[in-house]
Amino acid sequence: MKPKMTLATGEPVLSRLKTLTSPGQLRPFLLLGLLGFCFWSFSPVLPYDRIWSDLMLTVQQRPTPDQLLVISITPEDVIEHGTERLSRKYMAETLEVLAASGVKRVLLDFNFGGGLTKDEESALRLAMEKLGPTRLALAFEPDPINRTPQSLLAFAQTVNLALHTDSDGRMRSVVAEAGFAPNPCNWLAHGTIVESSTPLDLRFDSSRVRQLSLAELHGGAVSALELRDNLVIISLDRRVTRTRIYLPVVGESNRGTILALGTASSLSGYQRELESLAGVQLLLYLISLACGFLIGLRSPKLFQASMTSVGLAALIFFLALQFTFKLGVPSRPFSSVFISVVALKVALAHRLRVTELFLGLMSGVLSPEEVWFWRIYGDRAAPALLFDAMGHLKKANPAALELLNLRGFVNNGTTPLIAQQLIPSLGTRVKQISTHFGKARTWEIEWPSANLPLALLTDITERHEEKLNLQKQLQTDRLTGSLNRSGFEAELQTQVNRGEGAYAIYFLDMNGFKAVNDQLGHAAGDRLLKRVADRFRAILPPTDSLARFGGDEFAILVGRQLSNREAEEFREQIEATLEEPMELDGALVKVGVAAGFALPWSGEEAGTAVMERADLEMYRRKNELKSTCQAAVAANTVDEPSGRVTYE
């Protein structure tokens, strides 16, 4: 068999693309894309993803860089060097110590506004001048009353030290507000002035950040050599400040620790690392969405789909664990599992045609029963038609619109021709029809519902033609090409079924055929039968049928109403067809025929009874004509010019 050239013609490919891009096929993908986008942006299980990522990152407990140092202002420092607030002169001494030690940069997690005396301002100016704005930064205060005096701001960089928590009250980044003040962590780590936020790398162990109190610093707990090139954060201890800051998993923490973690994250390039791996979360999410949809689309049973989904969930958590531990990326396994379940349900809803069911009910055109049946049969490749009680076309699938030329007939209030063929009368449903829309086709009709006029058409043209050809062969006499006895009886039954009695049967028996058969041979007899059949057919109108029952016996079915007189006249016409001699194998042969006929007494008389009467009438007629319708054979008469033997 020659292979089908799908690429050369393009028809199968285009047909497949047309199917895939049909509204019914695109609808689940559009719905899935919309749900995927919504749940990615507003995932209902995002808090669980945060808890998972926080825990997986925190348990790694990496040490923070040694160059980071947090100097805490403890309650003891405030009591010893001030009353309600720490002495600003004492803070100036602290800056003097740090400047002399050669620290790289110092971040003050407060400002010097509010009740600053001239002596304090002078001491601070001298100390801050030794560090300068490239090595010293302090908090920006938006309120001019509490802001650090301008005389001191000339020696320091102001940064945004307002720490903002996430919706769950935990710190996961040091947020920079555009147009407000630069990020303190980036400044402390690199000395750069940027307004981008710094995500906290929770893999750093907050308990391992180097910390000192002011008293320990001034008491010589660390040497000047140990302080050289350090990045120092001076911040209030959480026992002093009224604000409370919480880290994920760890819990309550100092502001200085938060700033140290942000600086460590900036030093390690965690922001660039997250940006380069930003697609990992989305990739896992999209893979989960696609796998969930395929599971729902392909699983033969719900139990198998459930078990496969459990395996997919385990795989998602395993991959999320690897991403978090190996790459340090906060993962979203709960969101991925959730969207895979959503995709599974979308696929199952698509297979169950739930969307079509809902849309059909919302349209108001179809009843729930009609929607249900159309949901089942509407997507078949062969035509499907749904009518109302008046024969108006309510639904037609794409195959019906194309093959039955029904575009424009759906819900337009008219009755198409196909409806008249399928439902010729109220309560009648045909099983087979023929159409001639471009190409003649024969359709087998199935009615799946006893109550709804839903017709399913199946093209049986080839099978029907094969059946007709086989039936024709079985009902045709091979010698003469006319009907045989079986074909004649089938035609007769069709006439009887009409119930009108508008037909007549003629039985014919030839006279003299046996003599021709015996003297000229069977081959000559066969040729004679063909010539005789041709003469009979020549006098028959299209409504009549000729049959050969066997030997030299023929029958004629007249498919019209005849009176007795017309039947007699037609018999005479039949018998006259053989009056002229026929040339056969060099001889002139003359045979006769006796015809007996019968007319039905009523439309209810059986066809076999009419045949029996016609047969008896034929024998009566044969005896009547016996003396005059014989075949005469003259063996010694020679036609000199032609040399042919003539039979009379």
C-alpha positions as CSV (number, residue, x, y, z in Angstrom):
1,M,0.0,0.0,0.0
2,K,1.3,3.4,-0.9
3,P,2.0,5.5,2.2
4,K,0.0,8.7,2.7
5,M,2.0,11.8,1.9
6,T,1.1,13.9,4.9
7,L,4.0,16.3,4.5
8,A,3.5,16.8,0.7
9,T,-0.2,17.5,0.8
10,G,-0.4,18.9,4.3
11,E,-4.0,17.9,4.7
12,P,-3.7,15.6,7.7
13,V,-1.4,18.2,9.5
14,L,-3.8,21.0,8.7
15,S,-6.7,19.0,9.9
16,R,-5.0,18.2,13.2
17,L,-4.0,21.9,13.7
18,K,-7.6,22.9,12.9
19,T,-8.9,20.5,15.6
20,L,-6.3,21.7,18.2
21,T,-7.1,25.3,17.6
22,S,-10.8,25.0,17.7
23,P,-12.5,26.9,20.6
24,G,-13.5,23.7,22.4
25,Q,-9.8,22.5,22.4
26,L,-8.3,25.9,23.2
27,R,-10.6,26.6,26.1
28,P,-8.9,24.3,28.7
29,F,-5.5,25.7,27.8
30,L,-6.7,29.3,28.2
31,L,-8.4,28.5,31.5
32,L,-5.2,26.8,32.7
33,G,-3.0,29.7,31.7
34,L,-5.3,32.1,33.5
35,L,-5.4,30.0,36.7
36,G,-1.7,29.5,36.5
37,F,-1.0,33.2,36.3
38,C,-3.4,34.1,39.1
39,F,-2.1,31.4,41.5
40,W,1.5,32.4,40.8
41,S,0.7,36.0,41.6
42,F,-1.7,35.4,44.5
43,S,-1.0,31.8,45.7
44,P,-3.3,30.8,48.6
45,V,-0.5,28.5,49.9
46,L,2.3,31.1,49.6
47,P,2.6,31.3,53.5
48,Y,3.5,27.6,53.5
49,D,6.0,28.1,50.8
50,R,7.6,30.8,52.9
51,I,7.8,28.6,55.9
52,W,9.3,25.8,53.9
53,S,11.9,28.0,52.3
54,D,12.8,29.8,55.6
55,L,13.3,26.5,57.3
56,M,15.3,24.9,54.5
57,L,17.6,28.0,54.3
58,T,18.0,28.6,58.0
59,V,19.0,25.1,58.9
60,Q,22.2,25.4,56.7
61,Q,23.7,27.8,59.4
62,R,26.5,29.3,57.4
63,P,29.0,31.6,59.3
64,T,28.9,35.3,58.6
65,P,32.0,37.1,57.3
66,D,34.6,37.8,60.0
67,Q,34.9,41.5,58.9
68,L,31.4,42.2,60.2
69,L,31.1,43.5,63.7
70,V,27.9,44.7,65.5
71,I,28.4,47.0,68.5
72,S,25.3,47.0,70.6
73,I,24.2,49.8,72.8
74,T,23.0,47.9,75.9
75,P,20.9,49.2,78.8
76,E,24.0,49.1,80.9
77,D,25.8,51.4,78.5
78,V,22.9,53.9,78.6
79,I,22.7,53.8,82.4
80,E,26.4,54.3,82.8
81,H,26.8,57.0,80.2
82,G,23.6,58.9,80.3
83,T,20.2,58.9,81.8
84,E,17.4,58.7,79.3
85,R,19.7,58.6,76.3
86,L,23.3,57.6,75.6
87,S,25.7,60.4,76.1
88,R,26.7,61.9,72.7
89,K,30.1,62.7,74.0
90,Y,30.5,59.0,74.8
91,M,29.4,58.2,71.2
92,A,32.0,60.7,69.9
93,E,34.7,58.8,71.9
94,T,33.5,55.6,70.3
95,L,33.8,57.0,66.8
96,E,37.3,58.3,67.8
97,V,38.3,54.8,68.8
98,L,37.0,53.3,65.5
99,A,38.6,55.9,63.4
100,A,41.9,55.3,65.1
101,S,41.6,51.6,64.6
102,G,41.3,51.9,60.8
103,V,37.8,50.4,60.4
104,K,36.6,50.4,56.8
105,R,33.1,51.8,57.3
106,V,30.8,52.5,60.2
107,L,27.0,52.5,60.1
108,L,25.2,54.3,62.9
109,D,21.6,52.9,63.3
110,F,20.3,56.2,64.6
111,N,20.7,59.9,64.2
112,F,22.0,62.7,66.5
113,G,18.9,64.9,66.4
114,G,16.8,66.0,69.4
115,G,18.3,68.0,72.3
116,L,21.9,68.0,71.1
117,T,24.1,70.5,73.1
118,K,26.8,72.6,71.6
119,D,29.5,70.6,73.4
120,E,28.1,67.3,72.2
121,E,27.8,68.7,68.7
122,S,31.4,69.9,68.7
123,A,32.7,66.6,70.0
124,L,30.7,64.7,67.4
125,R,31.9,67.0,64.6
126,L,35.6,66.4,65.5
127,A,35.0,62.6,65.6
128,M,32.9,62.3,62.5
129,E,35.4,64.5,60.5
130,K,38.0,61.8,61.1
131,L,35.8,59.2,59.3
132,G,34.1,61.4,56.7
133,P,31.1,60.6,54.5
134,T,32.9,57.7,52.7
135,R,33.4,55.8,56.0
136,L,30.5,56.9,58.1
137,A,26.7,56.7,57.5
138,L,23.8,57.4,59.8
139,A,20.0,57.2,59.6
140,F,18.0,59.7,57.6
141,E,15.3,61.3,59.6
142,P,12.4,62.7,57.5
143,D,11.3,64.9,60.4
144,P,13.4,68.1,60.4
145,I,12.9,68.6,64.1
146,N,14.6,65.3,65.0
147,R,17.1,65.3,62.1
148,T,20.8,65.4,62.7
149,P,22.1,69.0,62.5
150,Q,23.3,70.0,59.1
151,S,26.8,70.8,60.5
152,L,27.2,67.1,61.2
153,L,25.6,65.8,58.1
154,A,28.5,67.2,56.0
155,F,30.7,64.4,57.5
156,A,28.3,61.5,57.0
157,Q,26.2,59.7,54.4
158,T,22.5,59.4,55.3
159,V,20.9,56.0,54.5
160,N,17.5,54.5,54.9
161,L,17.4,52.6,58.1
162,A,13.6,52.1,58.3
163,L,13.2,48.3,58.4
164,H,10.0,47.0,56.9
165,T,8.7,43.5,57.6
166,D,6.8,41.2,55.2
167,S,3.1,40.5,55.6
168,D,3.7,37.9,58.3
169,G,5.8,40.2,60.4
170,R,9.2,38.6,59.5
171,M,12.2,40.3,58.0
172,R,13.4,38.8,54.7
173,S,14.9,41.9,53.1
174,V,16.2,45.4,53.8
175,V,13.9,47.4,51.6
176,A,15.1,50.6,49.9
177,E,12.5,53.2,49.0
178,A,13.2,54.9,45.6
179,G,13.8,58.6,45.9
180,F,14.1,58.5,49.7
181,A,17.6,57.3,50.9
182,P,20.1,54.7,49.7
183,N,20.3,51.1,51.0
184,P,22.4,50.9,54.2
185,C,23.6,47.3,53.5
186,N,24.9,48.0,50.1
187,W,26.7,51.1,51.3
188,L,28.3,49.2,54.2
189,A,29.4,46.3,52.1
190,H,30.7,48.2,49.0
191,G,30.5,51.9,49.7
192,T,28.0,52.3,46.9
193,I,25.0,54.5,46.8
194,V,22.1,52.5,45.5
195,E,18.4,52.4,46.0
196,S,17.8,48.7,45.4
197,S,16.6,46.4,48.2
198,T,18.8,43.7,49.7
199,P,17.3,40.2,50.2
200,L,18.5,38.5,53.4
201,D,20.4,35.3,52.8
202,L,18.9,33.2,55.6
203,R,21.6,30.6,55.2
204,F,23.8,32.9,57.3
205,D,23.6,32.0,61.0
206,S,22.4,35.1,62.9
207,S,23.7,33.7,66.2
208,R,27.3,33.7,64.7
209,V,27.4,37.4,63.9
210,R,30.3,39.0,65.9
211,Q,28.8,41.3,68.6
212,L,30.3,43.6,71.2
213,S,28.8,46.1,73.6
214,L,30.1,49.7,73.9
215,A,31.5,48.8,77.3
216,E,33.4,45.8,75.8
217,L,34.8,48.0,73.0
218,H,36.1,50.7,75.3
219,G,37.3,48.0,77.7
220,G,39.7,46.6,75.1
221,A,37.8,43.4,74.3
222,V,39.1,43.7,70.8
223,S,42.4,45.2,69.7
224,A,42.9,48.0,67.1
225,L,44.5,45.4,64.8
226,E,41.4,43.2,65.0
227,L,39.2,46.2,64.2
228,R,41.2,47.2,61.1
229,D,39.1,47.0,57.9
230,N,36.0,45.9,59.8
231,L,32.5,46.8,58.7
232,V,31.0,48.1,61.9
233,I,27.3,48.5,62.8
234,I,26.4,50.5,65.9
235,S,22.8,49.8,66.9
236,L,20.6,49.8,69.9
237,D,20.0,46.5,71.7
238,R,16.5,45.2,71.5
239,R,16.2,45.7,75.2
240,V,16.7,49.4,74.7
241,T,14.6,50.1,71.6
242,R,10.8,49.9,71.6
243,T,10.6,48.3,68.2
244,R,10.6,44.6,67.7
245,I,12.2,42.8,64.7
246,Y,11.7,39.2,64.0
247,L,13.6,36.9,61.7
248,P,12.0,33.8,60.1
249,V,12.4,30.7,62.2
250,V,14.9,32.4,64.5
251,G,12.4,34.8,66.0
252,E,13.1,38.1,67.8
253,S,16.4,39.7,66.8
254,N,18.4,42.9,67.1
255,R,18.3,45.5,64.4
256,G,22.1,45.3,64.2
257,T,21.9,41.6,63.5
258,I,19.4,42.3,60.7
259,L,21.7,44.9,59.1
260,A,24.7,42.5,59.5
261,L,22.8,39.7,57.7
262,G,21.8,42.2,54.9
263,T,25.5,43.3,54.6
264,A,26.7,39.7,54.5
265,S,24.1,39.0,51.8
266,S,25.4,42.0,49.8
267,L,29.0,40.9,50.2
268,S,28.2,37.4,48.9
269,G,26.3,38.7,45.9
270,Y,23.1,37.0,47.0
271,Q,21.0,39.5,45.0
272,R,22.7,38.6,41.7
273,E,22.5,35.0,42.6
274,L,18.7,35.2,43.1
275,E,18.3,37.2,39.8
276,S,20.3,34.6,37.8
277,L,18.2,31.8,39.3
278,A,14.9,33.6,39.2
279,G,13.5,31.3,36.6
280,V,14.1,28.2,38.7
281,Q,10.9,28.7,40.8
282,L,8.9,29.5,37.7
283,L,10.3,26.6,35.8
284,L,9.3,24.1,38.5
285,Y,5.9,25.8,38.7
286,L,5.3,25.5,35.0
287,I,6.5,21.9,34.9
288,S,4.1,21.0,37.7
289,L,1.3,22.7,35.9
290,A,2.0,20.8,32.7
291,C,2.5,17.4,34.4
292,G,-0.7,17.8,36.4
293,F,-2.7,18.6,33.2
294,L,-1.1,15.6,31.3
295,I,-1.9,13.3,34.2
296,G,-5.6,14.3,34.2
297,L,-5.7,14.1,30.4
298,R,-4.1,10.7,30.0
299,S,-4.8,8.7,33.1
300,P,-7.4,6.0,32.2
301,K,-8.7,5.8,35.8
302,L,-9.1,8.3,38.7
303,F,-7.2,6.0,41.1
304,Q,-4.2,6.0,38.7
305,A,-4.4,9.8,38.4
306,S,-4.4,10.1,42.2
307,M,-1.4,7.9,42.7
308,T,0.5,9.6,39.9
309,S,-0.3,12.9,41.4
310,V,1.1,11.8,44.8
311,G,4.3,10.7,43.0
312,L,4.5,14.1,41.3
313,A,4.1,15.9,44.6
314,A,6.9,13.9,46.1
315,L,9.1,14.7,43.1
316,I,8.2,18.4,43.4
317,F,9.3,18.5,47.0
318,F,12.5,16.6,46.2
319,L,13.4,19.1,43.5
320,A,12.5,22.1,45.7
321,L,14.7,20.7,48.4
322,Q,17.6,20.4,46.0
323,F,17.1,23.9,44.7
324,T,17.0,25.4,48.2
325,F,20.0,23.4,49.5
326,K,22.2,23.5,46.4
327,L,21.3,26.9,45.0
328,G,20.0,28.8,48.0
329,V,16.8,29.7,46.1
330,P,13.6,30.1,48.1
331,S,11.3,27.5,46.5
332,R,7.6,27.2,46.2
333,P,6.7,23.5,46.4
334,F,3.3,24.0,48.0
335,S,2.3,26.4,45.2
336,S,3.7,23.9,42.6
337,V,1.7,21.0,44.1
338,F,-1.4,23.1,44.4
339,I,-1.2,24.2,40.7
340,S,-0.6,20.6,39.6
341,V,-3.8,19.6,41.4
342,V,-5.7,22.5,39.8
343,A,-4.3,21.5,36.4
344,L,-5.4,17.9,37.0
345,K,-8.9,19.0,37.8
346,V,-9.0,21.3,34.7
347,A,-8.0,18.3,32.6
348,L,-10.6,16.1,34.2
349,A,-13.2,18.8,33.7
350,H,-12.2,19.0,30.0
351,R,-12.5,15.2,29.6
352,L,-15.9,15.3,31.3
353,R,-16.9,18.3,29.2
354,V,-17.9,20.2,32.3
355,T,-17.1,23.6,30.7
356,E,-19.4,22.8,27.8
357,L,-22.1,21.6,30.2
358,F,-21.9,24.9,32.1
359,L,-21.8,27.0,29.0
360,G,-24.7,25.1,27.4
361,L,-26.8,25.6,30.5
362,M,-26.0,29.3,30.7
363,S,-26.9,29.8,27.1
364,G,-30.6,29.1,27.8
365,V,-31.0,27.4,24.4
366,L,-30.5,23.9,25.6
367,S,-32.2,21.9,28.3
368,P,-30.0,20.1,30.9
369,E,-30.8,16.8,29.1
370,E,-29.8,18.2,25.7
371,V,-26.6,19.7,27.2
372,W,-25.7,16.4,28.7
373,F,-26.2,14.4,25.5
374,W,-24.5,17.0,23.4
375,R,-21.6,17.0,25.8
376,I,-21.2,13.3,25.1
377,Y,-21.7,13.2,21.3
378,G,-21.0,16.8,20.1
379,D,-17.3,16.2,19.5
380,R,-17.5,13.1,17.4
381,A,-15.7,13.2,14.1
382,A,-18.9,12.2,12.2
383,P,-22.0,14.5,11.9
384,A,-24.2,15.0,15.0
385,L,-27.5,16.9,14.9
386,L,-29.8,18.1,17.6
387,F,-33.4,19.2,16.7
388,D,-36.2,20.6,18.6
389,A,-39.8,19.2,18.5
390,M,-40.6,21.2,15.3
391,G,-37.6,20.0,13.4
392,H,-35.6,23.2,13.8
393,L,-31.8,22.6,14.0
394,K,-30.5,23.6,17.5
395,K,-27.0,22.2,17.4
396,A,-24.7,20.8,14.7
397,N,-21.1,19.8,15.2
398,P,-18.3,20.9,12.8
399,A,-18.5,17.7,10.8
400,A,-22.2,18.2,10.2
401,L,-21.8,21.8,9.2
402,E,-19.1,20.8,6.7
403,L,-20.5,17.6,5.2
404,L,-24.2,18.4,5.3
405,N,-24.0,22.0,4.2
406,L,-25.8,23.3,7.3
407,R,-24.0,26.6,7.9
408,G,-26.6,29.3,8.7
409,F,-29.3,26.8,9.7
410,V,-28.5,26.5,13.4
411,N,-31.1,28.3,15.5
412,N,-32.4,30.4,12.6
413,G,-36.0,29.2,12.9
414,T,-36.1,27.3,9.6
415,T,-36.3,23.5,9.0
416,P,-33.4,22.2,6.8
417,L,-34.0,19.5,4.2
418,I,-31.9,17.0,6.3
419,A,-34.5,17.4,9.1
420,Q,-37.3,16.4,6.7
421,Q,-35.3,13.3,5.7
422,L,-34.4,12.3,9.2
423,I,-37.9,13.0,10.8
424,P,-40.4,12.8,7.9
425,S,-43.3,12.8,10.3
426,L,-44.0,13.3,14.0
427,G,-42.6,10.3,15.9
428,T,-40.9,8.8,12.9
429,R,-37.1,8.4,12.9
430,V,-35.4,6.9,9.9
431,K,-32.4,4.6,10.1
432,Q,-30.7,5.4,6.8
433,I,-30.7,8.3,4.4
434,S,-28.9,9.4,1.3
435,T,-27.6,13.0,0.7
436,H,-26.3,14.7,-2.4
437,F,-24.5,17.8,-1.0
438,G,-21.6,17.9,-3.4
439,K,-20.8,14.1,-3.1
440,A,-23.5,11.5,-2.9
441,R,-23.4,9.8,0.5
442,T,-25.3,7.1,2.3
443,W,-25.7,7.6,6.1
444,E,-26.6,5.2,8.8
445,I,-28.6,7.0,11.6
446,E,-28.4,6.3,15.3
447,W,-30.8,7.9,17.8
448,P,-29.1,7.5,21.2
449,S,-32.0,9.0,23.1
450,A,-35.6,7.8,23.0
451,N,-36.8,11.3,24.1
452,L,-34.5,13.8,22.4
453,P,-34.2,14.1,18.6
454,L,-30.4,13.7,18.6
455,A,-29.2,12.1,15.3
456,L,-25.7,10.6,14.9
457,L,-24.8,10.0,11.3
458,T,-22.2,7.5,10.1
459,D,-21.0,7.5,6.5
460,I,-21.6,4.0,5.1
461,T,-21.4,4.9,1.4
462,E,-18.7,2.4,0.6
463,R,-20.3,-0.4,2.6
464,H,-23.7,0.4,1.1
465,E,-22.4,0.4,-2.4
466,E,-20.6,-2.9,-1.8
467,K,-23.8,-4.3,-0.4
468,L,-25.8,-3.1,-3.4
469,N,-23.2,-4.6,-5.8
470,L,-23.3,-7.9,-4.0
471,Q,-27.0,-7.8,-3.9
472,K,-27.1,-7.1,-7.6
473,Q,-24.8,-10.0,-8.3
474,L,-26.9,-12.3,-6.2
475,Q,-30.1,-11.1,-7.9
476,T,-28.9,-11.0,-11.5
477,D,-29.0,-13.7,-14.1
478,R,-25.4,-14.0,-15.4
479,L,-26.3,-15.1,-18.8
480,T,-28.9,-12.5,-19.8
481,G,-28.2,-9.7,-17.4
482,S,-31.8,-9.6,-16.2
483,L,-33.1,-10.4,-12.7
484,N,-33.0,-14.0,-11.4
485,R,-35.8,-15.5,-9.4
486,S,-34.5,-14.0,-6.1
487,G,-34.2,-10.5,-7.6
488,F,-37.7,-10.8,-9.1
489,E,-39.2,-11.8,-5.8
490,A,-37.4,-8.9,-4.1
491,E,-38.9,-6.4,-6.6
492,L,-42.3,-8.0,-6.3
493,Q,-42.2,-7.6,-2.5
494,T,-41.3,-3.9,-2.9
495,Q,-44.5,-3.5,-5.0
496,V,-46.6,-5.5,-2.5
497,N,-45.3,-3.4,0.4
498,R,-46.7,-0.3,-1.2
499,G,-50.1,-1.8,-0.6
500,E,-51.7,-0.3,-3.7
501,G,-51.9,-3.5,-5.9
502,A,-50.7,-1.4,-8.9
503,Y,-48.7,-4.2,-10.7
504,A,-49.0,-7.3,-12.9
505,I,-47.0,-10.5,-13.2
506,Y,-46.3,-12.3,-16.5
507,F,-44.8,-15.7,-16.7
508,L,-43.2,-16.6,-20.1
509,D,-42.2,-20.0,-21.5
510,M,-40.5,-20.4,-24.9
511,N,-41.6,-22.8,-27.6
512,G,-39.0,-24.6,-29.7
513,F,-36.0,-23.8,-27.5
514,K,-35.2,-27.5,-26.8
515,A,-35.0,-28.3,-30.5
516,V,-32.4,-25.4,-31.0
517,N,-30.5,-26.5,-28.0
518,D,-30.4,-30.2,-29.1
519,Q,-29.5,-29.6,-32.8
520,L,-27.2,-26.5,-32.6
521,G,-25.7,-27.0,-29.1
522,H,-25.9,-25.4,-25.7
523,A,-23.7,-22.5,-26.7
524,A,-26.1,-21.6,-29.4
525,G,-28.9,-22.0,-27.0
526,D,-27.3,-19.5,-24.6
527,R,-26.8,-17.0,-27.4
528,L,-30.5,-17.4,-28.3
529,L,-31.6,-16.7,-24.7
530,K,-29.6,-13.5,-24.7
531,R,-31.2,-12.4,-28.0
532,V,-34.7,-13.3,-26.6
533,A,-34.0,-11.3,-23.4
534,D,-32.9,-8.3,-25.5
535,R,-36.2,-8.4,-27.4
536,F,-38.2,-8.6,-24.2
537,R,-36.4,-5.6,-22.7
538,A,-36.9,-3.6,-25.8
539,I,-40.6,-3.4,-25.2
540,L,-40.5,-2.7,-21.5
541,P,-40.7,0.8,-20.0
542,P,-38.4,1.7,-17.1
543,T,-41.1,0.8,-14.5
544,D,-41.1,-2.8,-15.6
545,S,-38.6,-5.6,-14.7
546,L,-37.5,-8.7,-16.7
547,A,-36.3,-11.9,-14.9
548,R,-35.1,-15.3,-16.1
549,F,-36.1,-18.1,-13.7
550,G,-34.0,-20.7,-15.4
551,G,-33.9,-22.6,-18.7
552,D,-36.2,-20.9,-21.2
553,E,-38.6,-19.5,-18.5
554,F,-38.9,-15.7,-18.1
555,A,-41.1,-13.4,-16.0
556,I,-42.0,-9.8,-16.2
557,L,-43.1,-7.5,-13.4
558,V,-45.2,-4.6,-14.6
559,G,-44.8,-1.8,-12.1
560,R,-48.0,0.1,-13.0
561,Q,-51.8,-0.3,-12.9
562,L,-53.3,-2.4,-15.8
563,S,-56.8,-3.2,-16.7
564,N,-57.7,-6.7,-18.0
565,R,-57.9,-5.4,-21.5
566,E,-54.5,-3.6,-21.2
567,A,-53.0,-6.7,-19.7
568,E,-54.3,-8.8,-22.7
569,E,-52.9,-6.3,-25.2
570,F,-49.5,-6.3,-23.4
571,R,-49.4,-10.1,-23.6
572,E,-50.0,-10.0,-27.3
573,Q,-47.2,-7.5,-27.6
574,I,-44.9,-9.8,-25.6
575,E,-45.7,-12.9,-27.7
576,A,-45.2,-10.8,-30.9
577,T,-41.6,-10.0,-30.0
578,L,-40.5,-13.4,-31.2
579,E,-42.4,-13.6,-34.5
580,E,-39.4,-12.4,-36.5
581,P,-36.8,-15.2,-37.1
582,M,-33.3,-14.7,-35.6
583,E,-30.0,-15.4,-37.3
584,L,-28.0,-17.9,-35.2
585,D,-24.8,-19.6,-36.3
586,G,-25.6,-19.3,-40.0
587,A,-29.2,-20.4,-39.6
588,L,-32.5,-18.6,-39.3
589,V,-34.2,-19.7,-36.1
590,K,-37.8,-19.0,-35.3
591,V,-39.1,-19.7,-31.8
592,G,-42.3,-18.7,-29.9
593,V,-43.3,-17.8,-26.4
594,A,-46.4,-18.4,-24.3
595,A,-47.3,-15.6,-21.8
596,G,-49.6,-16.0,-18.8
597,F,-50.5,-13.1,-16.6
598,A,-52.2,-12.4,-13.3
599,L,-53.4,-9.2,-11.7
600,P,-53.7,-8.8,-7.9
601,W,-57.2,-9.0,-6.7
602,S,-56.5,-6.5,-4.0
603,G,-53.6,-4.5,-2.5
604,E,-53.5,-7.0,0.4
605,E,-53.1,-10.2,-1.7
606,A,-49.7,-11.9,-1.2
607,G,-47.3,-11.7,-4.1
608,T,-46.7,-15.4,-4.1
609,A,-50.4,-16.0,-4.7
610,V,-50.3,-13.7,-7.7
611,M,-47.3,-15.6,-9.0
612,E,-49.1,-18.9,-8.7
613,R,-52.0,-17.7,-10.7
614,A,-49.7,-16.2,-13.4
615,D,-47.9,-19.6,-13.6
616,L,-51.1,-21.5,-14.1
617,E,-52.2,-19.0,-16.7
618,M,-48.9,-19.5,-18.5
619,Y,-49.5,-23.3,-18.8
620,R,-53.0,-22.7,-20.0
621,R,-51.8,-20.3,-22.6
622,K,-49.0,-22.7,-23.6
623,N,-51.5,-25.5,-24.3
624,E,-53.6,-23.0,-26.3
625,L,-50.7,-22.0,-28.5
626,K,-49.0,-25.4,-28.7
627,S,-50.1,-26.2,-32.2
628,T,-49.0,-22.8,-33.6
629,C,-45.8,-21.9,-31.6
630,Q,-43.3,-24.7,-32.4
631,A,-39.8,-24.5,-33.8
632,A,-39.6,-26.0,-37.3
633,V,-36.2,-27.4,-38.3
634,A,-35.5,-28.0,-42.1
635,A,-32.2,-29.7,-42.3
636,N,-31.7,-29.9,-46.1
637,T,-32.7,-26.4,-47.2
638,V,-29.7,-24.5,-48.6
639,D,-29.5,-20.9,-49.5
640,E,-27.3,-21.0,-52.6
641,P,-26.0,-17.4,-52.6
642,S,-25.0,-17.4,-48.9
643,G,-24.4,-21.0,-48.2
644,R,-26.4,-20.8,-44.9
645,V,-28.7,-23.4,-43.5
646,T,-32.2,-22.0,-42.9
647,Y,-34.6,-23.3,-40.1
648,E,-38.3,-22.7,-40.5
